[in-house]
């Protein structure tokens, strides 16, 4: 299980295979670097997996501005 975190505690989530949990469970569909979240707190959001060390997932608004960056917690 991978745990991603951000300074905003309500946006912390764990990711395992095609599921995620942030207090409420949901699913994730992955295509290339795009991650579509369904259900739970991130329902309808698309994240972009950035890789790196540690890896991150970015979320953008309709204007293309990054609104949330989650980093793999170690």
SERO-4910 file (N, C-alpha, C, O; in steps of 0.05 Angstrom, whole numbers):
BEGIN
 pado doro    nc1    nc2    nc3   cac1   cac2   cac3    cc1    cc2    cc3    oc1    oc2    oc3
  Unk    A     17    -23      0      0      0      0     18     25      0     38     26     15
  Unk    A     11     44    -16     25     70    -17      8     91     -4    -16     92     -9
  Unk    A     20    108     12      6    129     26     16    155     16     40    161     18
  Unk    A     -2    172      5      5    198     -5     -5    219     14    -27    216     25
  Unk    A     10    239     19      2    259     39      9    287     29     25    291     11
  Unk    A     -4    306     41     -1    334     35     -5    350     61    -15    338     80
  Unk    A      3    375     62     -1    390     87    -31    393     94    -37    402    116
  Unk    A    -49    387     76    -78    389     81    -88    361     89    -92    344     72
  Unk    A    -91    356    115    -98    329    125   -122    316    111   -122    292    109
  Unk    A   -142    331    103   -165    318     91   -159    307     63   -175    292     52
  Unk    A   -136    314     52   -129    304     25   -109    281     26   -100    273      5
  Unk    A   -103    271     49    -85    247     51   -101    223     42   -125    220     48
  Unk    A    -88    205     28   -101    181     19    -81    158     16    -58    162     11
  Unk    A    -92    134     17    -75    110     12    -84     99    -15   -107    101    -22
  Unk    A    -65     88    -29    -70     78    -56    -59     49    -58    -36     44    -53
  Unk    A    -77     31    -66    -69      3    -69    -83     -9    -93   -107    -11    -93
  Unk    A    -67    -17   -113    -77    -28   -138    -97     -8   -150    -90     14   -156
  Unk    A   -122    -16   -153   -142      1   -166   -161     13   -145   -184     20   -152
  Unk    A   -153     16   -120   -170     27    -99   -155     48    -84   -130     48    -82
  Unk    A   -170     67    -72   -158     87    -54   -176     91    -31   -200     85    -33
  Unk    A   -166    102    -10   -182    108     14   -172    134     26   -148    139     29
  Unk    A   -191    151     33   -185    176     47   -207    181     68   -218    202     69
  Unk    A   -211    160     83   -234    160    102   -258    147     90   -273    133    103
  Unk    A   -261    150     64   -282    137     48   -268    124     24   -250    136     12
  Unk    A   -275    100     18   -262     85     -4   -272     93    -31   -295    102    -34
  Unk    A   -255     90    -51   -262     95    -78   -244     78    -96   -228     62    -87
  Unk    A   -247     82   -122   -231     67   -141   -215     86   -158   -221    110   -160
  Unk    A   -194     75   -171   -176     91   -188   -173     76   -214   -167     52   -215
  Unk    A   -177     90   -237   -171     80   -263   -146     93   -273   -145    118   -274
  Unk    A   -126     78   -281   -100     89   -289    -96     85   -319    -99     62   -329
  Unk    A    -89    106   -333    -82    105   -361    -58    122   -366    -59    147   -365
  Unk    A    -35    110   -370    -10    125   -373     -4    139   -347     -2    125   -326
  Unk    A      0    165   -347      5    180   -322    -20    192   -310    -18    205   -289
  Unk    A    -43    187   -323    -68    199   -312    -83    179   -294    -84    155   -300
  Unk    A    -94    189   -272   -108    173   -253   -135    185   -248   -137    207   -238
  Unk    A   -157    171   -256   -184    181   -252   -195    168   -227   -197    144   -224
  Unk    A   -203    185   -207   -213    176   -182   -244    176   -182   -256    195   -192
  Unk    A   -255    154   -172   -285    151   -171   -293    144   -143   -280    127   -130
  Unk    A   -313    158   -132   -322    153   -105   -304    167    -85   -283    177    -93
  Unk    A   -312    168    -60   -296    180    -39   -292    210    -43   -306    223    -59
  Unk    A   -273    221    -29   -269    250    -28   -257    261    -55   -260    285    -60
  Unk    A   -244    245    -70   -233    254    -96   -250    247   -120   -240    247   -142
  Unk    A   -275    240   -116   -293    232   -137   -293    252   -161   -297    276   -157
  Unk    A   -288    241   -184   -288    258   -209   -262    272   -214   -260    285   -235
  Unk    A   -243    271   -196   -217    285   -200   -198    268   -217   -198    243   -215
  Unk    A   -182    281   -233   -161    268   -247   -134    277   -236   -129    301   -234
  Unk    A   -118    258   -229    -91    264   -219    -71    256   -240    -75    239   -256
  Unk    A    -48    270   -239    -26    264   -257     -3    253   -240      7    266   -222
  Unk    A      6    228   -246     28    216   -232     54    228   -243     59    226   -267
  Unk    A     70    239   -225     95    253   -233    120    237   -230    141    245   -239
  Unk    A    119    214   -216    143    199   -211    161    215   -192    151    229   -175
  Unk    A    187    212   -196    206    227   -179    213    212   -154    205    189   -150
  Unk    A    229    224   -137    237    212   -112    235    232    -89    253    249    -86
  Unk    A    214    232    -74    192    213    -74    172    220    -96    170    243   -105
  Unk    A    156    200   -106    136    205   -127    114    223   -117    107    223    -93
  Unk    A    102    238   -135     79    255   -128     56    251   -148     60    241   -170
  Unk    A     33    260   -139      9    261   -156     -1    290   -155     -5    300   -133
  Unk    A     -5    302   -178    -15    330   -180    -44    330   -188    -53    314   -205
  Unk    A    -59    349   -178    -87    354   -186    -89    383   -195    -77    401   -183
  Unk    A   -103    387   -218   -105    413   -230   -134    422   -232   -152    406   -232
  Unk    A   -138    449   -232   -166    459   -236   -171    463   -266   -154    456   -283
  Unk    A   -194    473   -273   -203    476   -301   -185    496   -316   -183    495   -341
  Unk    A   -171    514   -302   -153    533   -314   -125    522   -318   -107    536   -328
  Unk    A   -121    497   -310    -95    485   -313    -75    491   -291    -51    485   -294
  Unk    A    -85    503   -269    -68    510   -247    -67    486   -227    -87    474   -221
  Unk    A    -43    480   -218    -41    459   -198    -53    468   -172    -46    488   -161
  Unk    A    -73    452   -162    -87    460   -138    -80    441   -114    -86    448    -91
  Unk    A    -68    419   -120    -61    400    -99    -38    383   -108    -38    372   -130
  Unk    A    -18    380    -91      4    362    -96      7    343    -73     11    351    -50
  Unk    A      4    318    -79      7    297    -58     33    282    -62     40    274    -85
  Unk    A     48    278    -41     74    265    -42     73    239    -27     60    237     -6
  Unk    A     87    219    -38     88    193    -24    101    196      3    123    206      5
  Unk    A     86    188     24     97    189     51    114    164     57    106    142     49
  Unk    A    136    168     68    154    145     74    154    138    103    168    120    111
***
